[in-house]
Amino acid sequence: MSETTIPYKIYLNEHEMPAQWYNVRADMKNKPAPLLNPGTMQPMTLEELSGVFCSELAKQELDDTTAFIDIPAEILKFYKMYRPSPLVRAYCLEEKLQTPAKIYYKFEGNNTSGSHKLNSAIAQAYYAKKQGLKGVTTETGAGQWGTALSMACAYFDLDCKVYMVKVSYEQKPFRREVMRTYGASVTPSPSETTEVGRKILAEYPGTTGSLGCAISEAVEAAVGSEGYRYVLGSVLNQVLLHQSIIGLETKAALDKYNITPDIIIGCAGGGSNLGGLISPFMGEKLRGEKDYRIIAVEPASCPSFTRGRYAYDFCDTGKVCPLAKMYTLGSGFIPSANHAGGLRYHGMSSVLSQLYDDGLMEARSVEQTSVFEAAVQFARTEGILPAPESSHAIRAAIDEAMKCKETGEEKTIVFGLTGTGYFDMVAYEKYNNGEMSDYIPTDEELQPGFDSLPKMN
């Protein structure tokens, strides 16, 4: 097919939108290790998980054999308000770079939450409503997940309690106000409202918080409130399942024009964006049908993949959640107050950790100023102001495109642009003023987190 017949934006119509989620675990020879009960150190049972999560979500969390799961009609109806999302050819960026590479990005910022998080938020709110619950609790880093969940809860008339990482709560007041506009209560974390929050504040006075801290508080609030369950925006198997809609649409759009990507790139914090984008491509790779180069990009300030340990660890700072086997910096690791708030998590999805450990994908870390340099270049050429999280993928995509320029190879690169940066203007202001700095933890600074890893028999 000639270049002239491929449009700037490839749209699927609503009838081409996938009606099932894809569970990549079904095709994994080495399944991700099970979650462990922190009290017994035995695999979590459905009954135990159902005490924290909605029952149907607990089933999805444990299901590693069913390849395709039907998307309920009510969720599909909601999806159609903003899906399918476009796959965009970055012609202007290619021209600016003078690269022979072909660059595509899957744009998930075309909804009020401004990110891909709504794909799982509406699913989790639906199952909570179906179970007859009063409300849900959650954490949020940069605020995209909290915003998405507040929208979903408003749609299903559920109460929503959000614990927002303190540094983001202070840096992004307008993201906080969007959540409140949709009816959510928003508390900076760690806070004095929970036992675990008070304990963390006593141990780390003046801390700017972390996703691990906020998770601990949200879980405590859920367990202590009748008619509530905890929901999570990343890391968990169920979340990667819901986010597979991104990759399924991406693959369908590429297939529509007989395009086969060489490189697929996503930013990596907990894993929802990356896992969702790569899932059907990874499935083909696992089944031996095709091969792709898959790259996870994380901040150098919170390098779970590139410098973490593959071990069982607590998913939260307060050590009240189940243990997951993952690439981790230790549940006590408090990352620097960098501006990629959604990537400020100490660990990584068990699914992605297993795939990475099996050598099926690669990872790299990038520094903050380099990320914003790429974000500005993208904004000036493609006309979209990207979120700091997604800009990690932009950085790697530009780097790979420049390698193609050096070698003359015409590779096709696909990356996920899963958020907009309009609530991140404090970060852009610091970059534009030359006030942004790069922080890379030393081995000595990482060691206490590793020392705190649970001692397994």
N, C-alpha and C positions, 0 to 999 in steps of 0.2 A: 504494500500500500504506500502511495506517495506521501511525502510530507504535507503537501497542500490539502490532502483530504482529512488530515487529523486536526480537529478543532482545538482552539485554545482550552476550552473546557469540555470535558466529556461527561455528559449527564446520562444517568439511567432514568427511565420513567418509573413511576411508583409500582408498576406491574413487574418490573425487572428487579425490584428490591428483594433481597433474600428473605425468605419466610421462616428460616431456621438459623439458629446460632450454630457455630462449629466448635466442637470440643477437641482441641489439638491433643489432649492427653490420650484420646482413644488410639492415636497413631504413634504414640511414643513407646518405643521398646523399653526404655528405662523410665518408669513412671516417677513423677515427683514424690518425694518421701511424704508420708502422712503427717498431719498436724498431731502434736502430742499434748495430752492433758498435763498441765504444769504440776498437778498434784501427784499423779500416778506415773507419769512419764510413759504412758501407754497411748496408742493411737486414739484420737478422739472418736467417739461413737456418734451416731446420728442423734441420739437422745441428748448427749452432752452439748453438741453444737446447736441443737434446737433451743437450748436455754439461753443462748446469746443471739443467734441469727433466726430469721424467719424459717419455718420448717422446710418450705420448698427450696429456699436458698441453701439450707444445710444439705439437702439432698444433692443439689447441683455441685456443692463444694466437694462432696465425696465421690461423685460419679466420674470415674476415669476410663469408662468403657463405651459409653454412648457417644457416637461421633456427631450426630446432629440432633438438636433439641428444638422442637417447634416453638416459635415466638408467639405468645398468646395474642389473640386478636386485638385486645385492648391496648397492648404495647405497640403493635403494628400501627394501629390507628394514630397513636401519639407520634410515633416515628415519622409518619407521613407528613407531619407539620413542618419538618425540617430535613427529612431524608427523602431520597438518596442525596448525599452531599457530593459536590463536584470533584472530579479529578482534573487538575489544572496543569497544562504544559507551561513551564516557566520560560517561554520564548525570550522575554526581555532580559531575564537574568542570564540565560545562555549567551545572548548577544553581547551583554556587558562583559562577561567573562571570556568571550571569544573562544569558547570550548566546543569541541565536536560532540561532547556528551549531550544526551537528551535528558532533561530534568523534568520530572512530574512531582506534584505534591497533592496529597489528599487533604482537602480543606474541611476541617471540622468546626470552624468558628462561626458558622452561619446560623447560630441560635442565640437566644438571649444570655444563656450561661457562658457563651463565648468559647466553648470547648467541647471535646468529645465526651466529657463526663456524664452528660445527660443520657447517653445510651444505656448506662448501667443504673443511673439514679431512678429513671422511670420504671425500670424492671424491678428494682428492689422496693420501691414505693408500692408498686402494684401488688407484689406478693405480701407485703405488710398489710395492705388494705384487705386483700383477699382473706387473710388470716384473722381479720377482725381486730387488729391492734389499734391502739389510740395514737401512737406516734413512734418516732425513731430518734436515735441519737447518732452522732457521727463526729469525726474530726475533719479539719480541712487545713491545707497548707497555704498555698497562694490564694485560695478561695474559689477556684473553679468548681471543685467538687461540692463544697457547701452551697454555692449558688445553684448548681444543677439539682441538688437534692431538695433545696427549698422550693424550687419550681415544681419538681415532681410531687412533693408533699402537698403543695397548694392545689395541684390538679386533682389529687385524690383525697383532699380534705384531711390530711394527717398533721399532727403536731411534729415539729422538727426542732431539735436542740443541737446546735453546732458548737464545737470547741475548736476555735481557730488559733493556730500557732501565733504566739504573742507578737513576734516580729512582723508577721504579715498583717495581723490585726491593726498594728500601728502604721505600717507602710501603705496599706491599701484600704483606707476607710470607705471608699466608695464601693468596693467589692462587698464589704461588710453591710453597707446600706442596701445593696441589691437583695441580699439575703433577708434582711429585715423587712424589706418591701414585700417580699413573698411570704412573710409571716413567720420566719424562723427566729429563734432567740440565738444570739451569738455571744459566746464567752471567750475572752482571751485565755490561752492555755500556756503554761500551767496556771491554775486559779486556786482561790481559797474555797471554792464551792464543793470540792470533793476531797476525800481523805488522801487519795493518791496525789492530787494536785498540791495539797499542803506539804506532803512528804517530799515531793520533788523540789518545791520552793525552799524547803529547809536545807536540803542537800546541795542545791545549786542556786544560791541567792542571786537575784538579778538576772536569771537565765532568760534568754530570748525565746526559749521553747523549741520544740521539735515535733514532728508528726508522731513520734513514739510517745511523747508526753500526752499529746492531745488524744491519742487512741486510748490510753489508760483511763483518762477522765471520762471519755464518752462511753466506754464499756461499763465503768462503775455506775454512771448515771442510768444506763439502760437496765442493768441487773437490779438496781435499787428502785426502779420505778415500774409499778404494775402496768401491764399493757404496752410496754415498750420493748423494742429490740434494737440491737446495734447494727448499723450498716457501714460498709467500708468502700471507699472509692477506688482502691487499687489493690495490688498484691495478691488478693485471694483468687482462687481458681474460678469462682463464680463470676467475678468481675471480668477476668480475661475472656470468659465465655460470652458475656453480653457484648463486650467490645469487639468481638470477632466480626460484628456487622461492618466495621471499618474495612478490614482486610477483604471480606467477601465482596463488598461493593467495589473496592479497588481492583480486585482481580477480574470481576465481571466487566468493569469499564475497560481495562486493558485488553481483555479477550475480545471485546466488541470491535477493536481495531487491530487485532492480531499483534499486540505489543507484548514482548516478553522482557521483563526487567532483569538487569544483571545484578544490581545492587539495591537493597531495600534498607532504609535507615529510619530509626526512630529514637527519640529521647527516652531515657530510662531513669525513673525515680523509684517507683514501686513496681511498675511493669504494665499498667493498664493500657497505655497508649501503644507502646511497642508490641506487647502481646496481641492486642487487637489487630494491629496493622499486619503483622507477619503471619498470623495463624494459618490461613489457607495456603500460603506459600511454603511455610514450614511443613505443613501436612504433605505437600507434594515432595518436599525434600526427604521427609521421613519415610515416605512410601517408595522412594527411589525413582520417582517419575521425572523430576526436574531438579536442577541445582541452582541455588541463588547464594549470593554473598549477602549476609544479613549483619548489620552493624548496630549495636546499642551504644548510645552516646550519653555520658553522664557528666556532672560537674566535677572538676578536679577537687573541689572543696568537700565533696561527699562521695568518694569513689568506691561504692559498694562492690561493683564488679571487678574493677581493675586493681584494687588493693585490699579488698575484703577477704574474709575466710569463708570457705564453704562448710558450714556447720549448723547444727541445731541452735537456735537462739530464740529468745522471746521477741514477739512482734511489737512489743510496746516497752516503754521505759519503766513503767511501774510494775512490770512482770506479773500482770494479772491475766494476760491473754495466753492462748496456746502457743507452743513452740513450733517453729517452722524450720525446716532445713533449707537454708538459703545462703547466698553470698551476703555477708553482713559485716558491719564495722563494730558490732556489739550494741546491744539495746541501750546501753548507757551513753553512747556517742551522741554528743550535742553538736551538730554542725554549725559552722559560722553563719552569720546572718546574711548569706548571699541572696541575690534577688530571684533565683530560680526556686521560689518557695515550694512548688509542687514536686521538686526533686530532692527535697530536704528530708530524706528518710534513710535510716541506717541500714536497711536490708533490701532485698529484691525478691520478687515473685518466685515461689518454689518451682513453678513450671519453667520460667526463663532461666533460673539458676541451674536446673538440671540440663536444659538444652545447651547452655553455655559450657557447663562442665563436660558435656559430651562432645564438645568441639563443633557444634552445629551452627554456632553464631560467634561473632567476635565483639569486643567491646573496646571503647576508648574513652578517655576523660579529656575534657577541654576546659580552659580557663575562662573566667567570667568576661573579661574585657574582649577576648577573642570572640566569644559568643555574641556580645552586643555589636561588635564590628560587623559580623555576618548579618545580624538582625537589621541594622541600619542599611546595609547594602541591599538586602532583600526588600525592605520597605521602599527604598528609593527606585527600585527597578520594577517590582511586582505590584506595588500600590497597596499592600496589606501590612499593617503594623503587627508583627508577630509577638506572641507571648515569649518571655525569656526561656520557658521550658522547651517549647518547640524550636527555639532558635539554636539549641544544641544540635538538633538534626540538620538545620540549615547550615551550620558551621561545617559539619562533616560532609554534607552534600556538595558544598562549594569546594572543599578540599579535594574530594574525589573527582569533581569536574575539572579542577585544575591539573590533576594528575593525567586526566585524559588529554588535556591540552598539550602536556609535555610529551606524551607517548603517541598522540594522534589516534587513540582508540575511541570508537564511537559507542561508548557504553550508555545504557539506559538506566537512569537513577530514579528511584521513587522514594520519597520521604513523607512523613506525616507532619502536617501543619495542624496541630490539634488545638490551637488556642490563639486568641487575639490579645494584643498587649495594651489595650486602651485603659486598663486599670493598673498598669505597671509604669505609670509615667514618672514616679519617684525614681525608679531604676534608670529609665531613659534620661532623666534630668541629671543624675549623677554621672552617667556615661558622657553625656554632652558637655558637662562642665569639667570633665577630666578628673572627677573625684572618685571614680570607681577603682577599686583595687582587686587584686587577685590574691586568693588565699589557698594555699595547698598545705594540708596538715602534714606534719613530719611523722616519721615512723614512731618517734617517741610519743607524740600526741595521740596516735592511733592505738598504741599498746594497751592503755587502760581498758579500752573497749574490748579488745581481744581477751584480756585477762578476766573480764567479767562474763565470758561465754560460759554457759552451763557445763558442768563436768558430767559427761555422759558415761554410763557404765559400758 
